[in-house]
Structures are given as structure tokens and as C-alpha cells.
Amino acid sequence: MSSRYFWTVVALACLGAGFAGYRLAGARYSRPPVPAYGTWLPRPRPLGAFALTDSRNRPFRNADLRGHLTLMYFGYTRCTDECPDALALLAQVQRRLARLPLQVLFVSVDPRHDTPAVLAQFVRRFDPLSLGLTGPLTQIGPLSARLGVARGRIALPGGDTTFEHTMAIFLLDARGREVALFTPPFDARRLAAAVQGSAERLLTSG
């Protein structure tokens, strides 16, 4: 093999290796980064059909999730600690992301008590833009099950009841599909940053 031919082969090999490395790096870095906060699903998960009523006494269905990013939390208005804390935190996130098409939904696990009027009074304490959702358990049950939300009714002395439920905030994309969930301890700054960093992708996801 001549010296000239040898160095030509070496140059071509180096060029090919460099191009392969460039393609590999491009493929690696073109993937959307996964935010460090929260648990992000490998692919969006549809919620399935549901029909509820919001705190303004209007029907609320899957179609009402479209075009927004949505943060969803399950709880009940007679809760004295976790639910108010979660809604106060979500109000902070809402203010931090005021320029985004973001809606906050509080889904009742106690629909017998949490009528639209009761929900309206409750969510208004935290943010006037937030919505409460209620409806028959035949609708709330399947929706909560699809998101992995457990609900337990506990009888109290005197005939009253309370509820245990999964504490998690769910992020939905602009097609109403679950893309991430966040569990305690919640952090308003980190949650807002995670949503902000993914907003463009989640608003235009196909």
C-alpha cells in the first residue's frame, strides 16, 4: 500500500467516525430533556372519557382539557390540612406561570358533600382562576383509578366521615394526557420550573 493511499484511507476513516459521532450526539441531544423534578412518563397517557361538573356549575369533559396545560389534584373541601396546602401551593405556581395557558383543577373525592357551590367557595379562597370538579362516583372513580389515585372513606364518631386519598399533583399536556406526576414534599418553585421548561413541547405535542 502506498503512503499516499494509506493516509487517504485514514482520513476517510476519521471523517466517517466524526460524522457518526456527530449523528449520535445529535440524536442524543435532540431528545427533549427530562426535568429533574417529578416523575415523567415515558409517553403521554390518555385519561379516557369522563363527564363532570365544574365549580361554575358547567359541564366539564375531556374536550375542556385541550389547548391548556393542566395541573390536577384530588381532594375534598372538608380537608383541613393537605388539600388547603396543595391548593395554596398550586396558586403560587399559577402566579409564577401567569403567561402560560395553565389551568388548575381540584377534583373532589367527596362528591356527596362537594357540590359545585361548595367547591366554588373553597377554591376561591386560593385562586379565582382555579376550578373545582365534582360529579357522580361512576365518573370520578374511573378517572381517579386511571391516575392511580386511591380513595378511602373513614367513618368518624358521631356519624361524620373523612377521607384518605393519594396526595399527588398530575400534569396534563394540551391534549389532556397525563405526562408527569409530583408527590410530597411539594415545591412551588421547582414545580413551576418543571412546567415552564416543558411547556413548549407539551403545548405542541402531537
C-alpha positions as CSV (number, residue, x, y, z in Angstrom):
1,M,0.0,0.0,0.0
2,S,1.4,3.4,-1.0
3,S,1.9,6.0,1.7
4,R,-0.5,8.4,-0.1
5,Y,-3.2,5.7,-0.3
6,F,-2.7,4.8,3.4
7,W,-3.2,8.3,4.6
8,T,-6.3,8.7,2.3
9,V,-7.9,5.7,4.0
10,V,-7.0,7.0,7.4
11,A,-8.5,10.4,6.6
12,L,-11.7,8.8,5.3
13,A,-12.0,6.6,8.4
14,C,-11.6,9.6,10.7
15,L,-14.1,11.6,8.7
16,G,-16.6,8.7,8.9
17,A,-16.1,8.3,12.7
18,G,-16.5,12.1,13.2
19,F,-19.7,12.1,11.2
20,A,-21.1,9.1,13.1
21,G,-20.2,10.8,16.4
22,Y,-22.0,14.0,15.2
23,R,-25.1,12.0,14.3
24,L,-25.1,10.1,17.6
25,A,-24.7,13.4,19.6
26,G,-27.4,15.0,17.6
27,A,-29.8,12.1,18.2
28,R,-28.9,12.2,21.9
29,Y,-29.4,15.9,22.4
30,S,-32.4,16.3,20.2
31,R,-34.5,14.3,22.6
32,P,-36.5,16.5,25.0
33,P,-34.7,16.8,28.3
34,V,-36.5,15.2,31.3
35,P,-36.9,17.7,34.1
36,A,-35.2,16.8,37.4
37,Y,-38.3,17.4,39.5
38,G,-41.3,15.0,39.4
39,T,-41.9,11.6,37.8
40,W,-42.2,11.9,34.0
41,L,-44.0,9.2,32.0
42,P,-42.1,7.6,29.0
43,R,-45.1,8.5,26.8
44,P,-48.3,10.5,27.4
45,R,-51.2,8.5,28.9
46,P,-54.8,9.3,27.9
47,L,-57.3,9.7,30.7
48,G,-60.3,8.2,28.9
49,A,-63.7,9.8,28.6
50,F,-65.3,11.5,31.7
51,A,-68.2,13.9,32.3
52,L,-68.1,16.1,35.4
53,T,-69.4,19.4,36.6
54,D,-67.2,22.4,37.5
55,S,-67.5,24.9,40.3
56,R,-69.2,27.3,38.0
57,N,-71.9,24.7,37.5
58,R,-70.9,24.0,33.9
59,P,-70.3,20.6,32.3
60,F,-66.6,19.7,32.2
61,R,-65.3,16.9,29.8
62,N,-62.1,15.8,28.1
63,A,-62.5,18.4,25.5
64,D,-62.1,21.1,28.1
65,L,-58.6,19.9,28.8
66,R,-57.5,20.7,25.2
67,G,-55.3,23.7,24.5
68,H,-54.1,24.1,28.1
69,L,-51.6,22.7,30.4
70,T,-53.4,21.3,33.4
71,L,-52.3,20.7,37.0
72,M,-54.8,18.3,38.7
73,Y,-55.2,17.4,42.4
74,F,-57.7,15.2,44.1
75,G,-59.1,16.1,47.5
76,Y,-62.1,17.3,49.4
77,T,-63.3,20.6,50.8
78,R,-63.6,19.4,54.4
79,C,-59.9,18.5,54.5
80,T,-58.2,20.7,57.0
81,D,-54.5,20.3,56.1
82,E,-53.1,18.6,52.9
83,C,-55.8,19.9,50.5
84,P,-55.6,23.6,51.5
85,D,-51.8,23.4,51.5
86,A,-51.8,21.8,48.0
87,L,-54.2,24.5,46.6
88,A,-52.2,27.3,48.2
89,L,-49.1,25.9,46.5
90,L,-50.8,25.5,43.1
91,A,-52.0,29.1,43.4
92,Q,-48.3,30.1,43.8
93,V,-47.4,28.0,40.7
94,Q,-50.3,29.7,38.8
95,R,-49.0,33.1,39.6
96,R,-45.4,32.2,38.6
97,L,-46.7,30.8,35.2
98,A,-49.3,33.5,34.6
99,R,-48.2,33.9,30.9
100,L,-48.9,30.2,30.2
101,P,-52.3,28.7,29.3
102,L,-52.4,26.8,32.5
103,Q,-55.4,25.6,34.4
104,V,-55.6,24.2,37.9
105,L,-58.3,21.6,38.7
106,F,-59.3,20.3,42.1
107,V,-61.3,17.1,41.7
108,S,-63.4,16.1,44.7
109,V,-63.3,12.7,46.2
110,D,-66.3,13.6,48.3
111,P,-68.9,14.4,45.7
112,R,-71.9,13.8,48.1
113,H,-70.8,16.9,50.0
114,D,-68.8,18.9,47.5
115,T,-71.5,20.4,45.3
116,P,-70.4,23.0,42.6
117,A,-71.4,25.8,45.0
118,V,-69.3,24.3,47.9
119,L,-66.3,23.8,45.6
120,A,-66.6,27.3,44.3
121,Q,-66.4,28.8,47.8
122,F,-63.5,26.6,48.6
123,V,-61.2,27.1,45.6
124,R,-61.9,30.8,45.5
125,R,-60.0,31.1,48.8
126,F,-56.8,30.2,47.0
127,D,-57.1,31.4,43.4
128,P,-60.1,32.7,41.4
129,L,-58.9,31.0,38.3
130,S,-58.8,27.5,39.8
131,L,-61.7,25.2,39.1
132,G,-63.3,22.5,41.3
133,L,-64.7,19.4,39.7
134,T,-67.4,17.1,41.0
135,G,-69.9,14.6,39.8
136,P,-71.1,11.0,40.3
137,L,-68.6,8.5,41.7
138,T,-69.3,6.5,38.5
139,Q,-67.3,9.2,36.7
140,I,-64.8,10.3,39.4
141,G,-64.0,6.6,40.3
142,P,-62.7,5.6,36.8
143,L,-60.8,8.9,36.4
144,S,-59.0,8.6,39.7
145,A,-58.3,4.9,39.0
146,R,-56.7,5.7,35.7
147,L,-54.4,8.1,37.5
148,G,-53.7,5.7,40.4
149,V,-55.5,7.8,43.0
150,A,-56.7,5.8,45.9
151,R,-59.8,7.0,47.9
152,G,-60.8,5.7,51.3
153,R,-63.9,6.7,53.3
154,I,-63.4,6.7,57.1
155,A,-66.4,6.8,59.5
156,L,-65.9,9.1,62.5
157,P,-67.7,9.0,65.9
158,G,-71.0,10.9,65.6
159,G,-71.7,9.7,62.1
160,D,-69.4,12.1,60.3
161,T,-66.9,10.9,57.7
162,T,-63.4,11.8,56.4
163,F,-61.4,10.6,53.5
164,E,-57.9,9.3,52.9
165,H,-56.6,9.9,49.3
166,T,-53.5,9.8,47.3
167,M,-51.6,13.1,47.5
168,A,-50.2,13.8,44.1
169,I,-50.3,16.6,41.5
170,F,-50.8,15.5,37.9
171,L,-49.6,17.4,34.9
172,L,-51.6,17.0,31.7
173,D,-50.5,18.2,28.2
174,A,-52.5,20.2,25.7
175,R,-54.3,17.1,24.6
176,G,-55.4,16.2,28.1
177,R,-53.0,13.3,28.6
178,E,-51.0,12.6,31.8
179,V,-47.3,13.3,31.3
180,A,-46.0,13.7,34.8
181,L,-46.9,13.5,38.5
182,F,-45.5,15.2,41.5
183,T,-45.6,13.8,45.1
184,P,-44.8,15.4,48.5
185,P,-42.9,17.3,49.6
186,F,-44.2,19.7,47.0
187,D,-42.1,22.7,46.0
188,A,-43.8,25.6,44.2
189,R,-40.6,26.9,42.6
190,R,-39.4,23.6,41.3
191,L,-42.9,22.6,40.1
192,A,-43.2,25.9,38.2
193,A,-39.7,25.5,36.7
194,A,-40.5,21.9,35.5
195,V,-43.8,23.0,33.8
196,Q,-42.1,26.1,32.3
197,G,-39.2,24.1,30.9
198,S,-41.6,21.6,29.2
199,A,-44.4,24.0,28.3
200,E,-43.5,24.5,24.6
201,R,-43.2,20.7,24.0
202,L,-46.4,19.9,25.9
203,L,-48.4,22.6,24.2
204,T,-47.4,21.4,20.7
205,S,-47.2,17.6,21.3
206,G,-48.9,15.5,18.7
